[in-house]
Amino acid sequence: MSERMLSDTGLDLLFRAARTHKGWQDRAVSDVLLQAVYDLAKWAPTSANCQPMRVVFAKSQAAKERLRPALMQGNVDKTMAAPVCAIVAYDLEFHEKLPELFSQADARSWFAGKPDAIQENAFRNGSLQGGYFIMAARALGLDVGPMSGFDKAKVNQAFFPEGTWQVNFLCNLGYGDPDQLPPRDKRLDFDQACDIQ
């Protein structure tokens, strides 16, 4: 066992005891903590260090009201009650930042003028970063409630009308209410999901 391995406490915090929260305590999340979540998540790997994830933190009541019409009915109350809803997006112009982010090659030329490659890589690497974002939030003591129950076009129209950023998923952030958690659902066993060849 590696000395670099997290303790059981750390593994529980990030994975085994962590839950997807739908009910929230009435506790604010500071802007400083939101910045810390991003500043931790940004260090995780993406291909060619492309870092396409972009995040809008809908924290004010006005921002949440702009989001409300895009939410599926079952996601409205929990999103309005959460201290913050992170709109996790990806940037279709991520390649314009590659000259400063990736010094080993002219990575911008791999994407410029190639919309299919841009879309595929922005979505894949933005999704990777979205997963890192969830883990960073948990590592810093927040609970999360990621969601895909929303109208993508309405979110993009309300928050990204210029069209270069596209919403990937939503993630409520705050301090979860454990009394509102249902029993934990089963996960697939190794033999059901993996194959060593």
C-alpha positions in Angstrom: 0.0 0.0 0.0 1.4 3.4 -1.0 2.2 6.0 1.6 0.5 8.5 -0.8 -2.9 6.8 -0.4 -5.7 8.7 1.2 -6.9 7.6 4.6 -10.2 5.8 5.0 -11.6 9.1 6.3 -10.6 10.8 3.1 -11.9 8.0 0.9 -15.2 8.0 2.8 -15.5 11.8 2.4 -14.9 11.7 -1.4 -16.6 8.4 -2.3 -17.9 5.8 0.1 -19.9 8.0 2.5 -20.6 10.8 0.0 -24.2 11.2 -1.2 -26.1 13.1 -3.8 -28.1 15.6 -1.8 -31.5 16.9 -2.6 -32.3 18.6 0.8 -30.1 21.5 2.1 -29.3 23.1 5.4 -29.8 26.9 5.6 -26.1 27.6 5.5 -24.4 30.0 3.2 -21.5 29.1 0.9 -18.9 31.9 0.7 -17.5 33.2 -2.6 -14.1 32.4 -1.2 -15.0 28.7 -0.9 -16.5 28.6 -4.4 -13.2 30.0 -5.7 -11.3 27.4 -3.7 -13.3 24.6 -5.3 -12.4 25.8 -8.8 -8.8 26.4 -7.8 -8.5 22.8 -6.6 -10.3 21.2 -9.6 -8.3 23.1 -12.2 -5.2 21.0 -11.4 -6.6 17.7 -12.6 -5.7 16.5 -16.1 -7.3 17.2 -19.4 -6.0 16.3 -22.9 -3.4 18.9 -24.0 -4.2 20.8 -20.8 -7.2 22.2 -22.7 -9.3 23.0 -19.7 -12.7 23.7 -21.4 -14.8 23.7 -18.3 -16.5 27.0 -17.4 -18.7 27.5 -14.4 -21.4 30.0 -13.5 -22.4 30.0 -9.9 -26.1 30.8 -9.6 -26.1 32.1 -6.1 -28.3 35.1 -6.0 -32.1 34.7 -6.1 -32.2 36.6 -9.4 -29.8 34.1 -11.0 -31.8 31.1 -9.7 -35.0 32.7 -11.0 -33.4 32.9 -14.5 -32.6 29.2 -14.1 -36.0 28.1 -12.8 -37.9 27.9 -16.2 -35.3 25.5 -17.5 -35.6 23.0 -14.6 -37.6 19.8 -14.7 -40.4 20.0 -12.1 -38.7 17.6 -9.8 -35.5 19.7 -9.7 -37.1 23.1 -8.9 -37.5 23.0 -5.2 -34.1 21.5 -4.4 -32.4 23.9 -6.7 -34.2 26.9 -5.2 -33.3 25.7 -1.7 -29.6 25.0 -2.4 -27.2 27.8 -1.5 -25.6 27.6 -4.9 -26.3 26.0 -8.2 -23.2 25.6 -10.4 -23.9 25.7 -14.1 -21.1 23.5 -15.4 -20.4 24.4 -19.0 -17.8 23.9 -21.7 -16.2 26.5 -23.9 -16.3 25.9 -27.7 -13.4 28.4 -28.0 -11.2 26.6 -25.6 -8.5 26.1 -28.2 -7.9 29.8 -28.3 -6.3 29.5 -24.9 -4.1 26.6 -25.9 -1.0 28.7 -26.8 -0.8 29.8 -23.1 -1.9 26.4 -21.6 0.0 23.9 -23.7 3.6 24.8 -24.5 4.7 21.4 -26.0 3.1 21.9 -29.5 0.9 24.1 -31.6 -2.2 22.5 -30.1 -4.5 25.3 -31.3 -4.0 24.1 -34.9 -5.4 20.7 -34.0 -8.8 22.3 -33.4 -9.0 25.7 -35.3 -11.6 25.4 -38.1 -12.6 21.8 -37.0 -16.0 22.1 -35.3 -16.4 18.3 -34.8 -13.1 18.0 -33.0 -13.8 21.1 -30.9 -17.2 19.8 -29.8 -16.0 16.3 -29.0 -13.0 17.5 -27.0 -14.8 20.3 -25.3 -17.5 17.9 -24.1 -15.2 15.1 -23.1 -12.7 17.2 -21.3 -15.3 19.5 -19.8 -17.1 16.4 -18.5 -13.9 15.1 -16.9 -13.4 18.5 -15.3 -17.0 18.4 -14.1 -16.2 15.2 -12.2 -13.1 16.8 -10.8 -15.2 19.8 -9.7 -17.6 17.5 -7.8 -14.7 15.8 -6.0 -13.0 19.1 -5.2 -16.3 20.4 -3.7 -16.5 17.3 -1.5 -12.8 17.5 -0.5 -13.5 21.1 0.7 -16.4 20.1 2.9 -19.4 20.8 0.6 -22.1 18.4 -0.4 -23.2 18.2 -4.1 -26.3 17.4 -6.0 -25.5 17.0 -9.7 -28.4 17.0 -12.1 -29.2 16.5 -15.8 -32.9 17.2 -15.5 -33.2 20.5 -17.3 -33.8 22.1 -20.7 -30.3 22.7 -22.2 -31.5 25.2 -24.8 -33.2 27.3 -22.1 -30.1 27.3 -19.9 -27.9 28.3 -22.8 -30.3 31.1 -23.8 -30.5 32.5 -20.3 -26.9 32.3 -19.3 -24.8 31.8 -22.5 -26.6 33.7 -25.3 -23.4 34.4 -27.2 -23.2 30.6 -27.9 -19.6 29.9 -27.2 -20.2 28.3 -23.8 -22.7 25.4 -23.6 -24.2 23.9 -20.5 -23.1 20.4 -19.6 -24.9 19.7 -16.3 -26.1 21.5 -13.2 -24.7 20.8 -9.7 -26.3 22.1 -6.5 -23.8 23.0 -3.8 -24.1 23.5 -0.1 -24.4 21.6 3.2 -26.8 18.7 2.7 -29.5 17.8 5.2 -28.8 14.1 6.0 -32.4 13.7 7.3 -33.7 14.1 3.8 -31.5 11.3 2.3 -33.2 8.2 1.0 -31.5 4.8 1.5 -28.4 4.4 -0.7 -28.9 2.7 -4.0 -26.7 -0.3 -5.0 -23.6 0.1 -7.1 -22.4 -2.5 -9.7 -19.8 -4.9 -8.5 -16.4 -5.1 -10.2 -17.3 -8.3 -12.1 -20.4 -6.6 -13.5 -18.7 -3.5 -14.8 -15.0 -4.4 -15.4 -12.9 -6.8 -17.4 -9.2 -7.3 -17.0 -7.6 -8.5 -20.2 
